[in-house]
């Protein structure tokens, strides 16, 4: 992604060790309890999470603000849409 710094996360989810579709399902559940414009940071280890989170944001009103990969952990910052 083009962002150079990590967005501020209002909530963090540690979903390491979970396989598809659980990271997306747990993220959807967390987003339901958040206010529009708030950001959730999600840590995942499933290699398919990159595709899953991009597709999720492409098909919903939520935005993928930033993503990083390091030490076998993928981190995604999503902003809740309307």
Biopython code that builds the backbone (N, CA, C, O; Angstrom):
import numpy as np
from Bio.PDB.StructureBuilder import StructureBuilder

atoms = [
    (1, "UNK", "N", (0.851, -1.176, 0.000)),
    (1, "UNK", "CA", (0.000, 0.000, 0.000)),
    (1, "UNK", "C", (0.895, 1.237, 0.000)),
    (1, "UNK", "O", (2.089, 1.147, 0.286)),
    (2, "UNK", "N", (0.324, 2.365, -0.316)),
    (2, "UNK", "CA", (1.100, 3.576, -0.483)),
    (2, "UNK", "C", (1.400, 4.292, 0.828)),
    (2, "UNK", "O", (2.339, 5.086, 0.886)),
    (3, "UNK", "N", (0.633, 4.034, 1.875)),
    (3, "UNK", "CA", (0.836, 4.739, 3.138)),
    (3, "UNK", "C", (2.223, 4.436, 3.691)),
    (3, "UNK", "O", (2.721, 3.317, 3.574)),
    (4, "UNK", "N", (2.835, 5.449, 4.294)),
    (4, "UNK", "CA", (4.192, 5.270, 4.794)),
    (4, "UNK", "C", (4.231, 5.047, 6.302)),
    (4, "UNK", "O", (5.254, 4.611, 6.830)),
    (5, "UNK", "N", (3.150, 5.334, 6.998)),
    (5, "UNK", "CA", (3.135, 5.109, 8.438)),
    (5, "UNK", "C", (1.857, 4.389, 8.820)),
    (5, "UNK", "O", (0.865, 4.410, 8.092)),
    (6, "UNK", "N", (1.905, 3.757, 9.970)),
    (6, "UNK", "CA", (0.761, 3.002, 10.450)),
    (6, "UNK", "C", (-0.321, 3.943, 10.958)),
    (6, "UNK", "O", (-0.031, 4.876, 11.707)),
    (7, "UNK", "N", (-1.560, 3.706, 10.557)),
    (7, "UNK", "CA", (-2.657, 4.508, 11.091)),
    (7, "UNK", "C", (-2.874, 4.209, 12.573)),
    (7, "UNK", "O", (-2.464, 3.160, 13.068)),
    (8, "UNK", "N", (-3.513, 5.124, 13.263)),
    (8, "UNK", "CA", (-3.870, 4.897, 14.664)),
    (8, "UNK", "C", (-4.991, 3.870, 14.718)),
    (8, "UNK", "O", (-6.007, 4.029, 14.041)),
    (9, "UNK", "N", (-4.822, 2.825, 15.509)),
    (9, "UNK", "CA", (-5.856, 1.799, 15.650)),
    (9, "UNK", "C", (-6.656, 2.041, 16.921)),
    (9, "UNK", "O", (-6.094, 2.192, 18.006)),
    (10, "UNK", "N", (-7.975, 2.077, 16.772)),
    (10, "UNK", "CA", (-8.866, 2.188, 17.921)),
    (10, "UNK", "C", (-9.049, 0.832, 18.594)),
    (10, "UNK", "O", (-9.414, 0.744, 19.766)),
    (11, "UNK", "N", (-8.785, -0.228, 17.818)),
    (11, "UNK", "CA", (-8.955, -1.588, 18.321)),
    (11, "UNK", "C", (-7.943, -2.479, 17.620)),
    (11, "UNK", "O", (-7.585, -2.237, 16.467)),
    (12, "UNK", "N", (-7.482, -3.510, 18.318)),
    (12, "UNK", "CA", (-6.531, -4.456, 17.733)),
    (12, "UNK", "C", (-7.070, -5.870, 17.868)),
    (12, "UNK", "O", (-7.644, -6.238, 18.893)),
    (13, "UNK", "N", (-6.875, -6.655, 16.819)),
    (13, "UNK", "CA", (-7.281, -8.053, 16.815)),
    (13, "UNK", "C", (-6.066, -8.922, 16.543)),
    (13, "UNK", "O", (-5.361, -8.715, 15.555)),
    (14, "UNK", "N", (-5.819, -9.883, 17.401)),
    (14, "UNK", "CA", (-4.738, -10.848, 17.195)),
    (14, "UNK", "C", (-5.380, -12.125, 16.678)),
    (14, "UNK", "O", (-5.930, -12.908, 17.452)),
    (15, "UNK", "N", (-5.310, -12.333, 15.376)),
    (15, "UNK", "CA", (-5.931, -13.488, 14.743)),
    (15, "UNK", "C", (-4.879, -14.435, 14.174)),
    (15, "UNK", "O", (-5.146, -15.209, 13.255)),
    (16, "UNK", "N", (-3.679, -14.356, 14.742)),
    (16, "UNK", "CA", (-2.604, -15.247, 14.313)),
    (16, "UNK", "C", (-2.991, -16.693, 14.600)),
    (16, "UNK", "O", (-3.562, -17.004, 15.645)),
    (17, "UNK", "N", (-2.672, -17.561, 13.661)),
    (17, "UNK", "CA", (-2.958, -18.983, 13.810)),
    (17, "UNK", "C", (-4.315, -19.406, 13.261)),
    (17, "UNK", "O", (-4.589, -20.601, 13.151)),
    (18, "UNK", "N", (-5.160, -18.453, 12.920)),
    (18, "UNK", "CA", (-6.479, -18.789, 12.363)),
    (18, "UNK", "C", (-6.398, -18.850, 10.843)),
    (18, "UNK", "O", (-5.680, -18.074, 10.213)),
    (19, "UNK", "N", (-7.146, -19.783, 10.268)),
    (19, "UNK", "CA", (-7.174, -19.937, 8.810)),
    (19, "UNK", "C", (-8.458, -19.367, 8.245)),
    (19, "UNK", "O", (-9.449, -19.186, 8.952)),
    (20, "UNK", "N", (-8.414, -19.090, 6.954)),
    (20, "UNK", "CA", (-9.573, -18.581, 6.221)),
    (20, "UNK", "C", (-10.762, -19.523, 6.448)),
    (20, "UNK", "O", (-10.597, -20.741, 6.376)),
    (21, "UNK", "N", (-11.922, -18.995, 6.712)),
    (21, "UNK", "CA", (-12.365, -17.612, 6.654)),
    (21, "UNK", "C", (-12.389, -16.903, 8.003)),
    (21, "UNK", "O", (-12.918, -15.795, 8.096)),
    (22, "UNK", "N", (-11.831, -17.508, 9.053)),
    (22, "UNK", "CA", (-11.958, -16.940, 10.399)),
    (22, "UNK", "C", (-11.405, -15.530, 10.561)),
    (22, "UNK", "O", (-12.049, -14.726, 11.234)),
    (23, "UNK", "N", (-10.242, -15.172, 9.983)),
    (23, "UNK", "CA", (-9.787, -13.783, 10.164)),
    (23, "UNK", "C", (-10.791, -12.743, 9.648)),
    (23, "UNK", "O", (-11.026, -11.726, 10.301)),
    (24, "UNK", "N", (-11.373, -12.998, 8.492)),
    (24, "UNK", "CA", (-12.356, -12.052, 7.951)),
    (24, "UNK", "C", (-13.623, -12.060, 8.800)),
    (24, "UNK", "O", (-14.165, -10.995, 9.095)),
    (25, "UNK", "N", (-14.103, -13.222, 9.196)),
    (25, "UNK", "CA", (-15.326, -13.292, 10.002)),
    (25, "UNK", "C", (-15.164, -12.566, 11.334)),
    (25, "UNK", "O", (-16.067, -11.847, 11.762)),
    (26, "UNK", "N", (-14.025, -12.748, 11.988)),
    (26, "UNK", "CA", (-13.791, -12.072, 13.278)),
    (26, "UNK", "C", (-13.629, -10.567, 13.086)),
    (26, "UNK", "O", (-14.040, -9.778, 13.938)),
    (27, "UNK", "N", (-13.032, -10.177, 11.974)),
    (27, "UNK", "CA", (-12.880, -8.747, 11.679)),
    (27, "UNK", "C", (-14.244, -8.114, 11.413)),
    (27, "UNK", "O", (-14.527, -7.019, 11.901)),
    (28, "UNK", "N", (-15.082, -8.793, 10.648)),
    (28, "UNK", "CA", (-16.449, -8.294, 10.398)),
    (28, "UNK", "C", (-17.190, -8.084, 11.712)),
    (28, "UNK", "O", (-17.861, -7.070, 11.901)),
    (29, "UNK", "N", (-17.064, -9.045, 12.614)),
    (29, "UNK", "CA", (-17.733, -8.960, 13.909)),
    (29, "UNK", "C", (-17.226, -7.751, 14.698)),
    (29, "UNK", "O", (-18.019, -7.030, 15.304)),
    (30, "UNK", "N", (-15.929, -7.530, 14.692)),
    (30, "UNK", "CA", (-15.354, -6.391, 15.411)),
    (30, "UNK", "C", (-15.821, -5.074, 14.809)),
    (30, "UNK", "O", (-16.143, -4.136, 15.539)),
    (31, "UNK", "N", (-15.861, -4.997, 13.484)),
    (31, "UNK", "CA", (-16.272, -3.765, 12.813)),
    (31, "UNK", "C", (-17.720, -3.396, 13.143)),
    (31, "UNK", "O", (-18.054, -2.213, 13.206)),
    (32, "UNK", "N", (-18.574, -4.388, 13.354)),
    (32, "UNK", "CA", (-19.977, -4.119, 13.701)),
    (32, "UNK", "C", (-20.091, -3.307, 14.986)),
    (32, "UNK", "O", (-21.021, -2.515, 15.138)),
    (33, "UNK", "N", (-19.160, -3.498, 15.903)),
    (33, "UNK", "CA", (-19.201, -2.832, 17.206)),
    (33, "UNK", "C", (-18.440, -1.507, 17.229)),
    (33, "UNK", "O", (-18.318, -0.888, 18.286)),
    (34, "UNK", "N", (-17.934, -1.070, 16.091)),
    (34, "UNK", "CA", (-17.128, 0.145, 16.026)),
    (34, "UNK", "C", (-17.909, 1.269, 15.350)),
    (34, "UNK", "O", (-18.885, 1.025, 14.639)),
    (35, "UNK", "N", (-17.467, 2.494, 15.582)),
    (35, "UNK", "CA", (-18.088, 3.667, 14.961)),
    (35, "UNK", "C", (-17.476, 3.898, 13.575)),
    (35, "UNK", "O", (-16.320, 3.549, 13.335)),
    (36, "UNK", "N", (-18.252, 4.482, 12.676)),
    (36, "UNK", "CA", (-17.763, 4.831, 11.343)),
    (36, "UNK", "C", (-16.518, 5.716, 11.494)),
    (36, "UNK", "O", (-16.503, 6.661, 12.282)),
    (37, "UNK", "N", (-15.485, 5.387, 10.725)),
    (37, "UNK", "CA", (-14.244, 6.150, 10.760)),
    (37, "UNK", "C", (-13.202, 5.591, 11.714)),
    (37, "UNK", "O", (-12.033, 5.967, 11.631)),
    (38, "UNK", "N", (-13.600, 4.698, 12.620)),
    (38, "UNK", "CA", (-12.622, 4.089, 13.521)),
    (38, "UNK", "C", (-11.809, 3.045, 12.761)),
    (38, "UNK", "O", (-12.248, 2.520, 11.738)),
    (39, "UNK", "N", (-10.630, 2.757, 13.274)),
    (39, "UNK", "CA", (-9.684, 1.861, 12.616)),
    (39, "UNK", "C", (-9.403, 0.646, 13.499)),
    (39, "UNK", "O", (-9.238, 0.760, 14.713)),
    (40, "UNK", "N", (-9.354, -0.517, 12.856)),
    (40, "UNK", "CA", (-8.967, -1.746, 13.542)),
    (40, "UNK", "C", (-7.676, -2.244, 12.898)),
    (40, "UNK", "O", (-7.535, -2.246, 11.675)),
    (41, "UNK", "N", (-6.737, -2.667, 13.745)),
    (41, "UNK", "CA", (-5.500, -3.285, 13.278)),
    (41, "UNK", "C", (-5.634, -4.789, 13.501)),
    (41, "UNK", "O", (-5.934, -5.238, 14.608)),
    (42, "UNK", "N", (-5.410, -5.559, 12.441)),
    (42, "UNK", "CA", (-5.596, -7.007, 12.494)),
    (42, "UNK", "C", (-4.274, -7.695, 12.194)),
    (42, "UNK", "O", (-3.641, -7.427, 11.173)),
    (43, "UNK", "N", (-3.860, -8.585, 13.093)),
    (43, "UNK", "CA", (-2.671, -9.406, 12.858)),
    (43, "UNK", "C", (-3.140, -10.799, 12.463)),
    (43, "UNK", "O", (-3.995, -11.389, 13.123)),
    (44, "UNK", "N", (-2.568, -11.319, 11.375)),
    (44, "UNK", "CA", (-2.932, -12.644, 10.878)),
    (44, "UNK", "C", (-1.684, -13.345, 10.355)),
    (44, "UNK", "O", (-0.697, -12.704, 9.994)),
    (45, "UNK", "N", (-1.748, -14.665, 10.322)),
    (45, "UNK", "CA", (-0.631, -15.445, 9.783)),
    (45, "UNK", "C", (-1.034, -16.255, 8.556)),
    (45, "UNK", "O", (-0.166, -16.818, 7.888)),
    (46, "UNK", "N", (-2.314, -16.329, 8.242)),
    (46, "UNK", "CA", (-2.785, -17.059, 7.070)),
    (46, "UNK", "C", (-2.300, -16.335, 5.816)),
    (46, "UNK", "O", (-2.637, -15.167, 5.623)),
    (47, "UNK", "N", (-1.523, -16.991, 4.962)),
    (47, "UNK", "CA", (-1.003, -16.323, 3.764)),
    (47, "UNK", "C", (-2.095, -15.817, 2.827)),
    (47, "UNK", "O", (-1.860, -14.886, 2.057)),
    (48, "UNK", "N", (-3.275, -16.408, 2.878)),
    (48, "UNK", "CA", (-4.379, -15.961, 2.027)),
    (48, "UNK", "C", (-5.035, -14.686, 2.551)),
    (48, "UNK", "O", (-5.887, -14.107, 1.877)),
    (49, "UNK", "N", (-4.652, -14.254, 3.727)),
    (49, "UNK", "CA", (-5.262, -13.063, 4.315)),
    (49, "UNK", "C", (-5.064, -11.827, 3.441)),
    (49, "UNK", "O", (-5.932, -10.954, 3.409)),
    (50, "UNK", "N", (-3.954, -11.737, 2.742)),
    (50, "UNK", "CA", (-3.710, -10.583, 1.864)),
    (50, "UNK", "C", (-4.832, -10.481, 0.832)),
    (50, "UNK", "O", (-5.425, -9.417, 0.655)),
    (51, "UNK", "N", (-5.115, -11.570, 0.168)),
    (51, "UNK", "CA", (-6.172, -11.594, -0.844)),
    (51, "UNK", "C", (-7.526, -11.362, -0.193)),
    (51, "UNK", "O", (-8.348, -10.602, -0.704)),
    (52, "UNK", "N", (-7.753, -12.023, 0.943)),
    (52, "UNK", "CA", (-9.051, -11.931, 1.622)),
    (52, "UNK", "C", (-9.366, -10.514, 2.081)),
    (52, "UNK", "O", (-10.475, -10.028, 1.857)),
    (53, "UNK", "N", (-8.414, -9.842, 2.718)),
    (53, "UNK", "CA", (-8.683, -8.500, 3.234)),
    (53, "UNK", "C", (-8.830, -7.480, 2.103)),
    (53, "UNK", "O", (-9.654, -6.570, 2.194)),
    (54, "UNK", "N", (-8.042, -7.625, 1.049)),
    (54, "UNK", "CA", (-8.195, -6.720, -0.102)),
    (54, "UNK", "C", (-9.571, -6.901, -0.739)),
    (54, "UNK", "O", (-10.248, -5.919, -1.043)),
    (55, "UNK", "N", (-9.988, -8.154, -0.943)),
    (55, "UNK", "CA", (-11.289, -8.429, -1.548)),
    (55, "UNK", "C", (-12.423, -7.952, -0.636)),
    (55, "UNK", "O", (-13.416, -7.405, -1.114)),
    (56, "UNK", "N", (-12.274, -8.158, 0.662)),
    (56, "UNK", "CA", (-13.288, -7.719, 1.618)),
    (56, "UNK", "C", (-13.494, -6.205, 1.509)),
    (56, "UNK", "O", (-14.631, -5.733, 1.475)),
    (57, "UNK", "N", (-12.412, -5.460, 1.455)),
    (57, "UNK", "CA", (-12.525, -3.998, 1.367)),
    (57, "UNK", "C", (-13.007, -3.542, -0.003)),
    (57, "UNK", "O", (-13.656, -2.502, -0.112)),
    (58, "UNK", "N", (-12.703, -4.299, -1.040)),
    (58, "UNK", "CA", (-13.184, -3.961, -2.383)),
    (58, "UNK", "C", (-14.690, -4.172, -2.522)),
    (58, "UNK", "O", (-15.330, -3.542, -3.364)),
    (59, "UNK", "N", (-15.258, -5.054, -1.701)),
    (59, "UNK", "CA", (-16.675, -5.403, -1.835)),
    (59, "UNK", "C", (-17.540, -4.853, -0.703)),
    (59, "UNK", "O", (-18.728, -5.165, -0.623)),
    (60, "UNK", "N", (-16.953, -4.041, 0.169)),
    (60, "UNK", "CA", (-17.695, -3.415, 1.262)),
    (60, "UNK", "C", (-17.351, -1.929, 1.273)),
    (60, "UNK", "O", (-16.581, -1.456, 0.438)),
    (61, "UNK", "N", (-17.918, -1.211, 2.209)),
    (61, "UNK", "CA", (-17.609, 0.224, 2.329)),
    (61, "UNK", "C", (-16.454, 0.481, 3.294)),
    (61, "UNK", "O", (-16.140, 1.635, 3.588)),
    (62, "UNK", "N", (-15.825, -0.575, 3.786)),
    (62, "UNK", "CA", (-14.658, -0.431, 4.657)),
    (62, "UNK", "C", (-13.424, -0.190, 3.788)),
    (62, "UNK", "O", (-13.361, -0.635, 2.642)),
    (63, "UNK", "N", (-12.439, 0.526, 4.356)),
    (63, "UNK", "CA", (-11.224, 0.847, 3.598)),
    (63, "UNK", "C", (-10.010, 0.177, 4.209)),
    (63, "UNK", "O", (-9.835, 0.175, 5.427)),
    (64, "UNK", "N", (-9.169, -0.394, 3.352)),
    (64, "UNK", "CA", (-7.880, -0.925, 3.768)),
    (64, "UNK", "C", (-6.906, 0.241, 3.726)),
    (64, "UNK", "O", (-6.516, 0.694, 2.650)),
    (65, "UNK", "N", (-6.509, 0.732, 4.909)),
    (65, "UNK", "CA", (-5.655, 1.914, 4.992)),
    (65, "UNK", "C", (-4.184, 1.593, 4.791)),
    (65, "UNK", "O", (-3.436, 2.380, 4.211)),
    (66, "UNK", "N", (-3.777, 0.416, 5.282)),
    (66, "UNK", "CA", (-2.351, 0.092, 5.279)),
    (66, "UNK", "C", (-2.208, -1.396, 5.540)),
    (66, "UNK", "O", (-3.047, -1.997, 6.210)),
    (67, "UNK", "N", (-1.151, -1.988, 5.015)),
    (67, "UNK", "CA", (-0.833, -3.382, 5.325)),
    (67, "UNK", "C", (0.672, -3.537, 5.406)),
    (67, "UNK", "O", (1.421, -2.853, 4.709)),
    (68, "UNK", "N", (1.100, -4.443, 6.262)),
    (68, "UNK", "CA", (2.530, -4.725, 6.436)),
    (68, "UNK", "C", (2.736, -6.217, 6.611)),
    (68, "UNK", "O", (1.854, -6.936, 7.081)),
    (69, "UNK", "N", (3.927, -6.666, 6.221)),
    (69, "UNK", "CA", (4.296, -8.053, 6.457)),
    (69, "UNK", "C", (5.652, -8.074, 7.124)),
    (69, "UNK", "O", (6.581, -7.390, 6.694)),
    (70, "UNK", "N", (5.760, -8.863, 8.178)),
    (70, "UNK", "CA", (7.034, -8.998, 8.863)),
    (70, "UNK", "C", (7.039, -10.198, 9.782)),
    (70, "UNK", "O", (6.069, -10.436, 10.501)),
    (71, "UNK", "N", (8.117, -10.954, 9.766)),
    (71, "UNK", "CA", (8.275, -12.116, 10.636)),
    (71, "UNK", "C", (7.064, -13.039, 10.604)),
    (71, "UNK", "O", (6.565, -13.446, 11.654)),
    (72, "UNK", "N", (6.592, -13.369, 9.417)),
    (72, "UNK", "CA", (5.463, -14.279, 9.203)),
    (72, "UNK", "C", (4.134, -13.762, 9.740)),
    (72, "UNK", "O", (3.173, -14.525, 9.837)),
    (73, "UNK", "N", (4.061, -12.485, 10.090)),
    (73, "UNK", "CA", (2.813, -11.888, 10.550)),
    (73, "UNK", "C", (2.397, -10.792, 9.576)),
    (73, "UNK", "O", (3.188, -9.914, 9.231)),
    (74, "UNK", "N", (1.159, -10.857, 9.146)),
    (74, "UNK", "CA", (0.574, -9.833, 8.289)),
    (74, "UNK", "C", (-0.266, -8.932, 9.177)),
    (74, "UNK", "O", (-1.021, -9.418, 10.018)),
    (75, "UNK", "N", (-0.141, -7.628, 8.998)),
    (75, "UNK", "CA", (-0.956, -6.683, 9.757)),
    (75, "UNK", "C", (-1.698, -5.792, 8.787)),
    (75, "UNK", "O", (-1.117, -5.246, 7.848)),
    (76, "UNK", "N", (-3.006, -5.651, 9.031)),
    (76, "UNK", "CA", (-3.885, -4.861, 8.183)),
    (76, "UNK", "C", (-4.570, -3.811, 9.045)),
    (76, "UNK", "O", (-5.006, -4.106, 10.157)),
    (77, "UNK", "N", (-4.666, -2.586, 8.536)),
    (77, "UNK", "CA", (-5.416, -1.526, 9.208)),
    (77, "UNK", "C", (-6.633, -1.216, 8.353)),
    (77, "UNK", "O", (-6.500, -0.785, 7.208)),
    (78, "UNK", "N", (-7.814, -1.433, 8.904)),
    (78, "UNK", "CA", (-9.063, -1.188, 8.198)),
    (78, "UNK", "C", (-9.842, -0.085, 8.882)),
    (78, "UNK", "O", (-9.928, -0.033, 10.109)),
    (79, "UNK", "N", (-10.404, 0.790, 8.079)),
    (79, "UNK", "CA", (-11.263, 1.858, 8.591)),
    (79, "UNK", "C", (-12.720, 1.460, 8.325)),
    (79, "UNK", "O", (-13.085, 1.071, 7.216)),
    (80, "UNK", "N", (-13.532, 1.568, 9.370)),
    (80, "UNK", "CA", (-14.943, 1.225, 9.221)),
    (80, "UNK", "C", (-15.652, 2.246, 8.344)),
    (80, "UNK", "O", (-15.560, 3.455, 8.557)),
    (81, "UNK", "N", (-16.358, 1.724, 7.356)),
    (81, "UNK", "CA", (-17.138, 2.574, 6.473)),
    (81, "UNK", "C", (-18.563, 2.730, 6.986)),
    (81, "UNK", "O", (-18.929, 2.166, 8.017)),
    (82, "UNK", "N", (-19.359, 3.502, 6.257)),
    (82, "UNK", "CA", (-20.756, 3.716, 6.660)),
    (82, "UNK", "C", (-21.604, 2.451, 6.556)),
    (82, "UNK", "O", (-22.796, 2.480, 6.862)),
]
sb = StructureBuilder()
sb.init_structure("model")
sb.init_model(0)
sb.init_chain("A")
sb.init_seg("    ")
for serial, (resi, resn, name, xyz) in enumerate(atoms, 1):
    if name == "N":
        sb.init_residue(resn, " ", resi, " ")
    sb.init_atom(name, np.array(xyz, "f"), 0.0, 1.0, " ", f" {name:<3s}", serial, name[0])
structure = sb.get_structure()
